[in-house]
Amino acid sequence: MRRVGIGLTVFAIVAAGLGLGVSRADEGTRQAEIVAGELATIANQLSLHPEIAIDLTKVSGEYCFNAGLGSGGHMTHYATDPTKTREDVVDFVNAEPLIKAGINVTTLPKFPGGLNSMTPGQWYFLAAGEPEPHHDTRFPFPILIRATNIK
């Protein structure tokens, strides 16, 4: 895995610029403002914590936003080319805190084991130590995984 070096200043300027030069009468203006706000928020998170951005494009064709998966949090992957997969966005949740809270996550289907192998919208369980292809690794804790296909 390689950490991503993002030109955050350029990214924030582009994001803020999405809403500029468009008439308020234009119905797309509000959506452009929302997108600019979202991109600026993500850029701010990455500027404060650049280590959470991980380049997995050579492994799975995805960029990763790691919000503390190893410490009980989650991470989200974004496909660089969503036309080549049904897994446009992949969510990973550390299942340990849920299991400790008494939730029986083992009733979920077992992760099918390959890239582009999930049914979008279905949560899967991956036991600790099992191969995980989006990262090309084995995590020392159980994970819940779900893909979303943005149509």
Contacts in CASP RR format, 6 or more apart in sequence:
PFRMAT RR
TARGET T0000
AUTHOR 0000-0000-0000
METHOD contacts of the structure
MODEL  1
MRRVGIGLTVFAIVAAGLGLGVSRADEGTRQAEIVAGELATIANQLSLHP
EIAIDLTKVSGEYCFNAGLGSGGHMTHYATDPTKTREDVVDFVNAEPLIK
AGINVTTLPKFPGGLNSMTPGQWYFLAAGEPEPHHDTRFPFPILIRATNI
K
1 54 0 8 1.000
1 55 0 8 1.000
1 56 0 8 1.000
1 59 0 8 1.000
1 64 0 8 1.000
1 135 0 8 1.000
2 54 0 8 1.000
2 55 0 8 1.000
2 58 0 8 1.000
3 50 0 8 1.000
3 51 0 8 1.000
3 53 0 8 1.000
3 54 0 8 1.000
3 55 0 8 1.000
4 50 0 8 1.000
4 53 0 8 1.000
4 54 0 8 1.000
4 55 0 8 1.000
4 63 0 8 1.000
5 50 0 8 1.000
5 53 0 8 1.000
6 43 0 8 1.000
6 46 0 8 1.000
6 50 0 8 1.000
6 53 0 8 1.000
8 43 0 8 1.000
8 46 0 8 1.000
8 47 0 8 1.000
8 50 0 8 1.000
11 39 0 8 1.000
11 43 0 8 1.000
11 46 0 8 1.000
12 39 0 8 1.000
12 40 0 8 1.000
12 43 0 8 1.000
12 44 0 8 1.000
12 47 0 8 1.000
14 39 0 8 1.000
15 35 0 8 1.000
15 36 0 8 1.000
15 37 0 8 1.000
15 38 0 8 1.000
15 39 0 8 1.000
15 40 0 8 1.000
15 43 0 8 1.000
16 36 0 8 1.000
16 37 0 8 1.000
16 40 0 8 1.000
17 36 0 8 1.000
18 32 0 8 1.000
18 33 0 8 1.000
18 35 0 8 1.000
18 36 0 8 1.000
18 39 0 8 1.000
19 29 0 8 1.000
19 32 0 8 1.000
19 33 0 8 1.000
19 36 0 8 1.000
22 28 0 8 1.000
22 29 0 8 1.000
22 32 0 8 1.000
23 29 0 8 1.000
42 65 0 8 1.000
45 52 0 8 1.000
46 52 0 8 1.000
46 53 0 8 1.000
52 65 0 8 1.000
52 66 0 8 1.000
52 67 0 8 1.000
52 68 0 8 1.000
53 63 0 8 1.000
53 64 0 8 1.000
53 65 0 8 1.000
53 66 0 8 1.000
54 63 0 8 1.000
54 64 0 8 1.000
54 66 0 8 1.000
55 63 0 8 1.000
55 64 0 8 1.000
56 62 0 8 1.000
56 63 0 8 1.000
56 64 0 8 1.000
56 77 0 8 1.000
56 134 0 8 1.000
56 135 0 8 1.000
57 63 0 8 1.000
57 80 0 8 1.000
59 133 0 8 1.000
59 134 0 8 1.000
59 135 0 8 1.000
59 136 0 8 1.000
60 77 0 8 1.000
60 115 0 8 1.000
60 133 0 8 1.000
60 134 0 8 1.000
60 135 0 8 1.000
60 136 0 8 1.000
61 79 0 8 1.000
61 80 0 8 1.000
61 81 0 8 1.000
62 77 0 8 1.000
62 78 0 8 1.000
62 79 0 8 1.000
62 80 0 8 1.000
62 90 0 8 1.000
62 134 0 8 1.000
63 77 0 8 1.000
63 78 0 8 1.000
63 80 0 8 1.000
64 75 0 8 1.000
64 76 0 8 1.000
64 77 0 8 1.000
64 78 0 8 1.000
64 135 0 8 1.000
65 75 0 8 1.000
65 76 0 8 1.000
65 77 0 8 1.000
65 78 0 8 1.000
66 75 0 8 1.000
67 73 0 8 1.000
67 74 0 8 1.000
67 75 0 8 1.000
67 76 0 8 1.000
68 74 0 8 1.000
68 75 0 8 1.000
68 94 0 8 1.000
69 75 0 8 1.000
69 92 0 8 1.000
69 93 0 8 1.000
69 94 0 8 1.000
69 139 0 8 1.000
69 143 0 8 1.000
70 94 0 8 1.000
70 139 0 8 1.000
70 141 0 8 1.000
71 94 0 8 1.000
72 94 0 8 1.000
72 96 0 8 1.000
72 97 0 8 1.000
72 141 0 8 1.000
73 93 0 8 1.000
73 94 0 8 1.000
73 97 0 8 1.000
74 91 0 8 1.000
74 92 0 8 1.000
74 93 0 8 1.000
74 94 0 8 1.000
75 91 0 8 1.000
75 92 0 8 1.000
76 89 0 8 1.000
76 90 0 8 1.000
76 91 0 8 1.000
76 92 0 8 1.000
77 87 0 8 1.000
77 89 0 8 1.000
77 90 0 8 1.000
77 91 0 8 1.000
77 92 0 8 1.000
77 134 0 8 1.000
78 88 0 8 1.000
78 89 0 8 1.000
79 85 0 8 1.000
79 87 0 8 1.000
79 88 0 8 1.000
79 89 0 8 1.000
79 90 0 8 1.000
82 88 0 8 1.000
82 150 0 8 1.000
85 115 0 8 1.000
85 116 0 8 1.000
86 116 0 8 1.000
86 118 0 8 1.000
86 120 0 8 1.000
86 147 0 8 1.000
86 149 0 8 1.000
87 115 0 8 1.000
87 116 0 8 1.000
87 118 0 8 1.000
87 120 0 8 1.000
87 147 0 8 1.000
87 148 0 8 1.000
87 149 0 8 1.000
88 147 0 8 1.000
88 148 0 8 1.000
88 149 0 8 1.000
88 150 0 8 1.000
89 147 0 8 1.000
89 148 0 8 1.000
89 150 0 8 1.000
90 118 0 8 1.000
90 134 0 8 1.000
90 145 0 8 1.000
90 146 0 8 1.000
90 147 0 8 1.000
90 148 0 8 1.000
91 144 0 8 1.000
91 145 0 8 1.000
91 146 0 8 1.000
91 147 0 8 1.000
91 148 0 8 1.000
92 134 0 8 1.000
92 143 0 8 1.000
92 144 0 8 1.000
92 145 0 8 1.000
93 143 0 8 1.000
93 144 0 8 1.000
93 145 0 8 1.000
94 141 0 8 1.000
94 142 0 8 1.000
94 143 0 8 1.000
95 105 0 8 1.000
95 125 0 8 1.000
95 141 0 8 1.000
95 142 0 8 1.000
95 143 0 8 1.000
95 144 0 8 1.000
96 141 0 8 1.000
96 142 0 8 1.000
98 105 0 8 1.000
98 144 0 8 1.000
99 105 0 8 1.000
99 142 0 8 1.000
105 125 0 8 1.000
105 142 0 8 1.000
105 144 0 8 1.000
106 125 0 8 1.000
108 123 0 8 1.000
108 124 0 8 1.000
108 125 0 8 1.000
108 144 0 8 1.000
109 122 0 8 1.000
109 124 0 8 1.000
109 125 0 8 1.000
110 124 0 8 1.000
110 125 0 8 1.000
110 126 0 8 1.000
110 127 0 8 1.000
111 118 0 8 1.000
111 124 0 8 1.000
111 125 0 8 1.000
111 126 0 8 1.000
111 130 0 8 1.000
111 132 0 8 1.000
111 143 0 8 1.000
111 145 0 8 1.000
112 118 0 8 1.000
112 124 0 8 1.000
113 131 0 8 1.000
113 132 0 8 1.000
113 133 0 8 1.000
114 133 0 8 1.000
115 133 0 8 1.000
115 134 0 8 1.000
118 124 0 8 1.000
118 145 0 8 1.000
118 146 0 8 1.000
118 147 0 8 1.000
119 147 0 8 1.000
120 147 0 8 1.000
120 148 0 8 1.000
120 149 0 8 1.000
121 146 0 8 1.000
121 147 0 8 1.000
121 148 0 8 1.000
121 149 0 8 1.000
122 146 0 8 1.000
122 147 0 8 1.000
123 144 0 8 1.000
123 145 0 8 1.000
123 146 0 8 1.000
124 144 0 8 1.000
124 145 0 8 1.000
124 146 0 8 1.000
125 142 0 8 1.000
125 143 0 8 1.000
125 144 0 8 1.000
125 145 0 8 1.000
126 132 0 8 1.000
126 139 0 8 1.000
126 142 0 8 1.000
126 143 0 8 1.000
126 144 0 8 1.000
126 145 0 8 1.000
127 142 0 8 1.000
128 139 0 8 1.000
128 140 0 8 1.000
128 141 0 8 1.000
128 142 0 8 1.000
129 138 0 8 1.000
129 139 0 8 1.000
129 140 0 8 1.000
130 138 0 8 1.000
131 137 0 8 1.000
131 138 0 8 1.000
132 138 0 8 1.000
132 139 0 8 1.000
132 143 0 8 1.000
132 145 0 8 1.000
END
